[in-house]
Amino acid sequence: MITQIEKRHYSIEEYLELEKQADIRHEFINGNIIAMAGGTTNHNEIVTNLCLLLKPILRQQGGRVYTENVRLWISDFNVFTYPDVMVIASNPIYYTDSQTTVTNPVVIFEVLSESTRDYDQGRKFGFYRSINNLQEYILVDPETVSIMIYRRGKSKQWSLYILNEKTDNLTLNSLNLELSLNSIYEGVI
């Protein structure tokens, strides 16, 4: 069981092998391995609510929902990361033969925290924008009712939409469905 990763440049193969033995999850950014922060109960409630809301609908549509234990490979930046929630519209496309890492989400949700907020809104979003399948990137604030939706347009343009009322509905255009903020924040706020 590995808890501490030595600071040095790693190959993808070394990272994947270390990650098999690790007690906590780590991101891989172009040779650097970074420990991921733990979540709060609000974070966990939101992730659970999203999965409970999405799973029945996706089952009917033939889609899949994965949580923070399934890795995402972003080839353009040589990055492995663990989004809080990923939606795949059909069957997953895996990195190599392993079923631990996918490459084709259409929607990614990240639940913000003080330690990851700037990264999730900045550099990580830059990584995510390179994923050809990705249509919507949603940031959920677990401390206040606030959801930011980044939606892909034409010519690599992304539009931002902000919801901040519990009576609002989050529309996921890529999946043709709506989720109420009241349901997303159930048990949280």
PyRosetta script that sets phi, psi and omega in degrees:
from pyrosetta import init, pose_from_sequence

init()
pose = pose_from_sequence("MITQIEKRHYSIEEYLELEKQADIRHEFINGNIIAMAGGTTNHNEIVTNLCLLLKPILRQQGGRVYTENVRLWISDFNVFTYPDVMVIASNPIYYTDSQTTVTNPVVIFEVLSESTRDYDQGRKFGFYRSINNLQEYILVDPETVSIMIYRRGKSKQWSLYILNEKTDNLTLNSLNLELSLNSIYEGVI")
pose.set_psi(1, 121.2)
pose.set_omega(1, -177.0)
pose.set_phi(2, -102.7)
pose.set_psi(2, 128.9)
pose.set_omega(2, 176.0)
pose.set_phi(3, -114.8)
pose.set_psi(3, -28.1)
pose.set_omega(3, -178.5)
pose.set_phi(4, -116.0)
pose.set_psi(4, 130.2)
pose.set_omega(4, 177.9)
pose.set_phi(5, -107.5)
pose.set_psi(5, 127.9)
pose.set_omega(5, 178.9)
pose.set_phi(6, -63.0)
pose.set_psi(6, 138.4)
pose.set_omega(6, 178.2)
pose.set_phi(7, -75.7)
pose.set_psi(7, 108.2)
pose.set_omega(7, 174.4)
pose.set_phi(8, -169.1)
pose.set_psi(8, 178.8)
pose.set_omega(8, 178.9)
pose.set_phi(9, -87.6)
pose.set_psi(9, 127.8)
pose.set_omega(9, -176.9)
pose.set_phi(10, -113.4)
pose.set_psi(10, 150.8)
pose.set_omega(10, 170.5)
pose.set_phi(11, -82.0)
pose.set_psi(11, 163.9)
pose.set_omega(11, 176.5)
pose.set_phi(12, -58.9)
pose.set_psi(12, -43.0)
pose.set_omega(12, -178.5)
pose.set_phi(13, -61.9)
pose.set_psi(13, -41.9)
pose.set_omega(13, 178.3)
pose.set_phi(14, -64.0)
pose.set_psi(14, -44.5)
pose.set_omega(14, 178.7)
pose.set_phi(15, -58.5)
pose.set_psi(15, -50.9)
pose.set_omega(15, -177.2)
pose.set_phi(16, -61.5)
pose.set_psi(16, -36.9)
pose.set_omega(16, 178.2)
pose.set_phi(17, -68.9)
pose.set_psi(17, -44.5)
pose.set_omega(17, 177.5)
pose.set_phi(18, -62.3)
pose.set_psi(18, -38.4)
pose.set_omega(18, -177.4)
pose.set_phi(19, -65.9)
pose.set_psi(19, -31.2)
pose.set_omega(19, 176.8)
pose.set_phi(20, -61.3)
pose.set_psi(20, -30.5)
pose.set_omega(20, -175.1)
pose.set_phi(21, -100.5)
pose.set_psi(21, -7.4)
pose.set_omega(21, -171.1)
pose.set_phi(22, -74.9)
pose.set_psi(22, 146.8)
pose.set_omega(22, 175.5)
pose.set_phi(23, -79.6)
pose.set_psi(23, -26.9)
pose.set_omega(23, 178.9)
pose.set_phi(24, -126.2)
pose.set_psi(24, 163.9)
pose.set_omega(24, 179.5)
pose.set_phi(25, -82.2)
pose.set_psi(25, 150.9)
pose.set_omega(25, 178.8)
pose.set_phi(26, -133.9)
pose.set_psi(26, 144.1)
pose.set_omega(26, 169.7)
pose.set_phi(27, -89.0)
pose.set_psi(27, 155.8)
pose.set_omega(27, 176.4)
pose.set_phi(28, -122.7)
pose.set_psi(28, 118.4)
pose.set_omega(28, 179.8)
pose.set_phi(29, -124.2)
pose.set_psi(29, 98.6)
pose.set_omega(29, 175.8)
pose.set_phi(30, 47.4)
pose.set_psi(30, 49.8)
pose.set_omega(30, 176.7)
pose.set_phi(31, 99.7)
pose.set_psi(31, -15.4)
pose.set_omega(31, 179.0)
pose.set_phi(32, -99.2)
pose.set_psi(32, 138.3)
pose.set_omega(32, 178.5)
pose.set_phi(33, -109.5)
pose.set_psi(33, 126.8)
pose.set_omega(33, -175.5)
pose.set_phi(34, -126.2)
pose.set_psi(34, 125.8)
pose.set_omega(34, 177.7)
pose.set_phi(35, -66.4)
pose.set_psi(35, 141.8)
pose.set_omega(35, 179.5)
pose.set_phi(36, -94.6)
pose.set_psi(36, 143.1)
pose.set_omega(36, 179.7)
pose.set_phi(37, -73.1)
pose.set_psi(37, 153.1)
pose.set_omega(37, 175.0)
pose.set_phi(38, -76.4)
pose.set_psi(38, 166.3)
pose.set_omega(38, -178.0)
pose.set_phi(39, -106.0)
pose.set_psi(39, 167.6)
pose.set_omega(39, 177.2)
pose.set_phi(40, -96.9)
pose.set_psi(40, 173.3)
pose.set_omega(40, 176.9)
pose.set_phi(41, -64.8)
pose.set_psi(41, -37.3)
pose.set_omega(41, 176.7)
pose.set_phi(42, -62.0)
pose.set_psi(42, -42.9)
pose.set_omega(42, 177.2)
pose.set_phi(43, -56.9)
pose.set_psi(43, -49.4)
pose.set_omega(43, -178.4)
pose.set_phi(44, -63.9)
pose.set_psi(44, -40.2)
pose.set_omega(44, 178.4)
pose.set_phi(45, -60.5)
pose.set_psi(45, -44.3)
pose.set_omega(45, -178.2)
pose.set_phi(46, -66.1)
pose.set_psi(46, -44.2)
pose.set_omega(46, 178.1)
pose.set_phi(47, -60.8)
pose.set_psi(47, -44.7)
pose.set_omega(47, 178.8)
pose.set_phi(48, -62.8)
pose.set_psi(48, -45.8)
pose.set_omega(48, 179.2)
pose.set_phi(49, -59.1)
pose.set_psi(49, -44.5)
pose.set_omega(49, 179.4)
pose.set_phi(50, -60.0)
pose.set_psi(50, -44.1)
pose.set_omega(50, -179.8)
pose.set_phi(51, -64.8)
pose.set_psi(51, -43.2)
pose.set_omega(51, 179.8)
pose.set_phi(52, -64.7)
pose.set_psi(52, -34.4)
pose.set_omega(52, 178.9)
pose.set_phi(53, -75.1)
pose.set_psi(53, -40.8)
pose.set_omega(53, -174.3)
pose.set_phi(54, -79.7)
pose.set_psi(54, -37.8)
pose.set_omega(54, -171.3)
pose.set_phi(55, -56.1)
pose.set_psi(55, -49.4)
pose.set_omega(55, -178.5)
pose.set_phi(56, -62.4)
pose.set_psi(56, -37.8)
pose.set_omega(56, -179.4)
pose.set_phi(57, -69.9)
pose.set_psi(57, -45.4)
pose.set_omega(57, -179.3)
pose.set_phi(58, -66.0)
pose.set_psi(58, -33.4)
pose.set_omega(58, 177.2)
pose.set_phi(59, -58.8)
pose.set_psi(59, -41.8)
pose.set_omega(59, 179.1)
pose.set_phi(60, -69.7)
pose.set_psi(60, -32.8)
pose.set_omega(60, -177.7)
pose.set_phi(61, -88.9)
pose.set_psi(61, -7.0)
pose.set_omega(61, -177.7)
pose.set_phi(62, 82.9)
pose.set_psi(62, 15.6)
pose.set_omega(62, 179.7)
pose.set_phi(63, -95.6)
pose.set_psi(63, 177.5)
pose.set_omega(63, -178.2)
pose.set_phi(64, -133.4)
pose.set_psi(64, 149.1)
pose.set_omega(64, 173.0)
pose.set_phi(65, -124.6)
pose.set_psi(65, 132.9)
pose.set_omega(65, 179.9)
pose.set_phi(66, -127.5)
pose.set_psi(66, 146.2)
pose.set_omega(66, 179.7)
pose.set_phi(67, -104.3)
pose.set_psi(67, -170.7)
pose.set_omega(67, -168.7)
pose.set_phi(68, -63.6)
pose.set_psi(68, 3.5)
pose.set_omega(68, 175.4)
pose.set_phi(69, -100.4)
pose.set_psi(69, -1.9)
pose.set_omega(69, 175.4)
pose.set_phi(70, -103.6)
pose.set_psi(70, 127.5)
pose.set_omega(70, -177.7)
pose.set_phi(71, -79.8)
pose.set_psi(71, 153.8)
pose.set_omega(71, 173.9)
pose.set_phi(72, -118.8)
pose.set_psi(72, 130.5)
pose.set_omega(72, 175.8)
pose.set_phi(73, -100.0)
pose.set_psi(73, 127.2)
pose.set_omega(73, 178.1)
pose.set_phi(74, -117.3)
pose.set_psi(74, 96.3)
pose.set_omega(74, -169.9)
pose.set_phi(75, -64.2)
pose.set_psi(75, -38.0)
pose.set_omega(75, -176.6)
pose.set_phi(76, -59.4)
pose.set_psi(76, -26.8)
pose.set_omega(76, -176.7)
pose.set_phi(77, -116.4)
pose.set_psi(77, 3.0)
pose.set_omega(77, -178.6)
pose.set_phi(78, 57.2)
pose.set_psi(78, 53.4)
pose.set_omega(78, -174.1)
pose.set_phi(79, -127.3)
pose.set_psi(79, 136.4)
pose.set_omega(79, 166.3)
pose.set_phi(80, -115.8)
pose.set_psi(80, 132.2)
pose.set_omega(80, 178.9)
pose.set_phi(81, -145.0)
pose.set_psi(81, 169.6)
pose.set_omega(81, -178.8)
pose.set_phi(82, -122.7)
pose.set_psi(82, 87.2)
pose.set_omega(82, 177.2)
pose.set_phi(83, -61.2)
pose.set_psi(83, 153.0)
pose.set_omega(83, 179.4)
pose.set_phi(84, -62.1)
pose.set_psi(84, -46.9)
pose.set_omega(84, 177.5)
pose.set_phi(85, -142.9)
pose.set_psi(85, 132.9)
pose.set_omega(85, 175.2)
pose.set_phi(86, -124.8)
pose.set_psi(86, 141.7)
pose.set_omega(86, 174.6)
pose.set_phi(87, -117.4)
pose.set_psi(87, 131.4)
pose.set_omega(87, 176.2)
pose.set_phi(88, -115.6)
pose.set_psi(88, 129.1)
pose.set_omega(88, -171.9)
pose.set_phi(89, -70.3)
pose.set_psi(89, -25.8)
pose.set_omega(89, -179.4)
pose.set_phi(90, -137.5)
pose.set_psi(90, -122.8)
pose.set_omega(90, 177.5)
pose.set_phi(91, -89.4)
pose.set_psi(91, 145.2)
pose.set_omega(91, 177.9)
pose.set_phi(92, -68.2)
pose.set_psi(92, 145.4)
pose.set_omega(92, 169.5)
pose.set_phi(93, -104.9)
pose.set_psi(93, 120.8)
pose.set_omega(93, -173.4)
pose.set_phi(94, -94.0)
pose.set_psi(94, 150.3)
pose.set_omega(94, 168.5)
pose.set_phi(95, -80.6)
pose.set_psi(95, 118.7)
pose.set_omega(95, -174.9)
pose.set_phi(96, 59.8)
pose.set_psi(96, -156.7)
pose.set_omega(96, -176.6)
pose.set_phi(97, -87.8)
pose.set_psi(97, -9.5)
pose.set_omega(97, -176.6)
pose.set_phi(98, -76.5)
pose.set_psi(98, 145.1)
pose.set_omega(98, 177.4)
pose.set_phi(99, -96.2)
pose.set_psi(99, 25.0)
pose.set_omega(99, 179.7)
pose.set_phi(100, -98.8)
pose.set_psi(100, -13.7)
pose.set_omega(100, -172.8)
pose.set_phi(101, -136.8)
pose.set_psi(101, 125.4)
pose.set_omega(101, -179.9)
pose.set_phi(102, -111.2)
pose.set_psi(102, 168.3)
pose.set_omega(102, -175.8)
pose.set_phi(103, -132.6)
pose.set_psi(103, -2.7)
pose.set_omega(103, -167.9)
pose.set_phi(104, -130.5)
pose.set_psi(104, 49.4)
pose.set_omega(104, 176.7)
pose.set_phi(105, -72.8)
pose.set_psi(105, 148.5)
pose.set_omega(105, 172.8)
pose.set_phi(106, -100.9)
pose.set_psi(106, -25.1)
pose.set_omega(106, 177.7)
pose.set_phi(107, -135.5)
pose.set_psi(107, 136.8)
pose.set_omega(107, 173.3)
pose.set_phi(108, -126.6)
pose.set_psi(108, 132.4)
pose.set_omega(108, 172.9)
pose.set_phi(109, -110.0)
pose.set_psi(109, 134.8)
pose.set_omega(109, 169.0)
pose.set_phi(110, -123.7)
pose.set_psi(110, 131.3)
pose.set_omega(110, 174.8)
pose.set_phi(111, -93.8)
pose.set_psi(111, 121.3)
pose.set_omega(111, -172.8)
pose.set_phi(112, -72.4)
pose.set_psi(112, 154.2)
pose.set_omega(112, 169.7)
pose.set_phi(113, -142.8)
pose.set_psi(113, 166.0)
pose.set_omega(113, 179.8)
pose.set_phi(114, -59.1)
pose.set_psi(114, -37.1)
pose.set_omega(114, -176.0)
pose.set_phi(115, -79.6)
pose.set_psi(115, -20.0)
pose.set_omega(115, -176.5)
pose.set_phi(116, -115.8)
pose.set_psi(116, -7.4)
pose.set_omega(116, -174.1)
pose.set_phi(117, -51.5)
pose.set_psi(117, -53.1)
pose.set_omega(117, -177.4)
pose.set_phi(118, -65.1)
pose.set_psi(118, -41.2)
pose.set_omega(118, 178.6)
pose.set_phi(119, -63.9)
pose.set_psi(119, -47.0)
pose.set_omega(119, -179.3)
pose.set_phi(120, -61.8)
pose.set_psi(120, -37.1)
pose.set_omega(120, -178.7)
pose.set_phi(121, -84.0)
pose.set_psi(121, -18.2)
pose.set_omega(121, -175.0)
pose.set_phi(122, -112.4)
pose.set_psi(122, -97.0)
pose.set_omega(122, -172.7)
pose.set_phi(123, -59.2)
pose.set_psi(123, -42.8)
pose.set_omega(123, -178.6)
pose.set_phi(124, -64.5)
pose.set_psi(124, -40.0)
pose.set_omega(124, 176.7)
pose.set_phi(125, -62.8)
pose.set_psi(125, -35.0)
pose.set_omega(125, 175.0)
pose.set_phi(126, -61.2)
pose.set_psi(126, -41.5)
pose.set_omega(126, 175.5)
pose.set_phi(127, -62.8)
pose.set_psi(127, -49.0)
pose.set_omega(127, -176.2)
pose.set_phi(128, -61.2)
pose.set_psi(128, -36.9)
pose.set_omega(128, -179.0)
pose.set_phi(129, -60.0)
pose.set_psi(129, -21.0)
pose.set_omega(129, -179.4)
pose.set_phi(130, -79.3)
pose.set_psi(130, -8.9)
pose.set_omega(130, -179.1)
pose.set_phi(131, -79.6)
pose.set_psi(131, 115.1)
pose.set_omega(131, -174.8)
pose.set_phi(132, -59.0)
pose.set_psi(132, -37.1)
pose.set_omega(132, -178.2)
pose.set_phi(133, -74.5)
pose.set_psi(133, -25.1)
pose.set_omega(133, -172.1)
pose.set_phi(134, -65.2)
pose.set_psi(134, 125.0)
pose.set_omega(134, -179.8)
pose.set_phi(135, -111.3)
pose.set_psi(135, -30.1)
pose.set_omega(135, -177.1)
pose.set_phi(136, -142.3)
pose.set_psi(136, 136.8)
pose.set_omega(136, 177.2)
pose.set_phi(137, -124.6)
pose.set_psi(137, 120.8)
pose.set_omega(137, -173.1)
pose.set_phi(138, -119.4)
pose.set_psi(138, 127.5)
pose.set_omega(138, 177.0)
pose.set_phi(139, -108.8)
pose.set_psi(139, 125.5)
pose.set_omega(139, -177.0)
pose.set_phi(140, -114.5)
pose.set_psi(140, 124.6)
pose.set_omega(140, 176.5)
pose.set_phi(141, -86.6)
pose.set_psi(141, 121.4)
pose.set_omega(141, -177.1)
pose.set_phi(142, -83.1)
pose.set_psi(142, -7.3)
pose.set_omega(142, -176.6)
pose.set_phi(143, -100.8)
pose.set_psi(143, -20.6)
pose.set_omega(143, 179.4)
pose.set_phi(144, -146.2)
pose.set_psi(144, 155.1)
pose.set_omega(144, 179.2)
pose.set_phi(145, -71.8)
pose.set_psi(145, 102.0)
pose.set_omega(145, -179.9)
pose.set_phi(146, -161.0)
pose.set_psi(146, 118.9)
pose.set_omega(146, 178.2)
pose.set_phi(147, -128.0)
pose.set_psi(147, 128.8)
pose.set_omega(147, 176.2)
pose.set_phi(148, -106.7)
pose.set_psi(148, 127.7)
pose.set_omega(148, 179.1)
pose.set_phi(149, -113.7)
pose.set_psi(149, 119.5)
pose.set_omega(149, 172.3)
pose.set_phi(150, -101.2)
pose.set_psi(150, 124.9)
pose.set_omega(150, -176.5)
pose.set_phi(151, -121.4)
pose.set_psi(151, 130.2)
pose.set_omega(151, -179.6)
pose.set_phi(152, -69.7)
pose.set_psi(152, 135.7)
pose.set_omega(152, 173.9)
pose.set_phi(153, -114.2)
pose.set_psi(153, -151.3)
pose.set_omega(153, 178.1)
pose.set_phi(154, -88.3)
pose.set_psi(154, 158.1)
pose.set_omega(154, 175.7)
pose.set_phi(155, 53.5)
pose.set_psi(155, 42.8)
pose.set_omega(155, 176.6)
pose.set_phi(156, 63.8)
pose.set_psi(156, 20.4)
pose.set_omega(156, 177.2)
pose.set_phi(157, -87.7)
pose.set_psi(157, 140.0)
pose.set_omega(157, 177.1)
pose.set_phi(158, -122.0)
pose.set_psi(158, 134.9)
pose.set_omega(158, 178.4)
pose.set_phi(159, -106.6)
pose.set_psi(159, 145.6)
pose.set_omega(159, 179.7)
pose.set_phi(160, -107.6)
pose.set_psi(160, 132.8)
pose.set_omega(160, 175.0)
pose.set_phi(161, -127.3)
pose.set_psi(161, 137.8)
pose.set_omega(161, -177.5)
pose.set_phi(162, -121.4)
pose.set_psi(162, 131.7)
pose.set_omega(162, 175.9)
pose.set_phi(163, -117.8)
pose.set_psi(163, 134.3)
pose.set_omega(163, -179.5)
pose.set_phi(164, -145.7)
pose.set_psi(164, 24.4)
pose.set_omega(164, 175.0)
pose.set_phi(165, -124.2)
pose.set_psi(165, 136.8)
pose.set_omega(165, 179.4)
pose.set_phi(166, -61.8)
pose.set_psi(166, -19.6)
pose.set_omega(166, 179.1)
pose.set_phi(167, -85.2)
pose.set_psi(167, -5.9)
pose.set_omega(167, 178.4)
pose.set_phi(168, -72.3)
pose.set_psi(168, 158.6)
pose.set_omega(168, 173.4)
pose.set_phi(169, -116.8)
pose.set_psi(169, 136.3)
pose.set_omega(169, 174.9)
pose.set_phi(170, -89.3)
pose.set_psi(170, 115.5)
pose.set_omega(170, 178.1)
pose.set_phi(171, -96.3)
pose.set_psi(171, 125.4)
pose.set_omega(171, 174.6)
pose.set_phi(172, -104.6)
pose.set_psi(172, 98.3)
pose.set_omega(172, -177.4)
pose.set_phi(173, -60.7)
pose.set_psi(173, -38.1)
pose.set_omega(173, -176.6)
pose.set_phi(174, -65.8)
pose.set_psi(174, -21.7)
pose.set_omega(174, -178.4)
pose.set_phi(175, -114.2)
pose.set_psi(175, -3.3)
pose.set_omega(175, -178.9)
pose.set_phi(176, 55.1)
pose.set_psi(176, 54.1)
pose.set_omega(176, 178.4)
pose.set_phi(177, -149.6)
pose.set_psi(177, 162.3)
pose.set_omega(177, 178.3)
pose.set_phi(178, -126.2)
pose.set_psi(178, 142.8)
pose.set_omega(178, 175.3)
pose.set_phi(179, -125.3)
pose.set_psi(179, 134.0)
pose.set_omega(179, 178.0)
pose.set_phi(180, -78.9)
pose.set_psi(180, 140.8)
pose.set_omega(180, 176.3)
pose.set_phi(181, -62.9)
pose.set_psi(181, -33.7)
pose.set_omega(181, 177.0)
pose.set_phi(182, -56.3)
pose.set_psi(182, -40.3)
pose.set_omega(182, 179.2)
pose.set_phi(183, -74.0)
pose.set_psi(183, -38.2)
pose.set_omega(183, 179.0)
pose.set_phi(184, -63.6)
pose.set_psi(184, -38.6)
pose.set_omega(184, -176.7)
pose.set_phi(185, -95.0)
pose.set_psi(185, 9.3)
pose.set_omega(185, -179.0)
pose.set_phi(186, -56.7)
pose.set_psi(186, 129.2)
pose.set_omega(186, 179.9)
pose.set_phi(187, 80.5)
pose.set_psi(187, 3.4)
pose.set_omega(187, -177.1)
pose.set_phi(188, -114.2)
pose.set_psi(188, -57.7)
pose.set_omega(188, -176.5)
pose.set_phi(189, -129.0)
pose.dump_pdb("model.pdb")
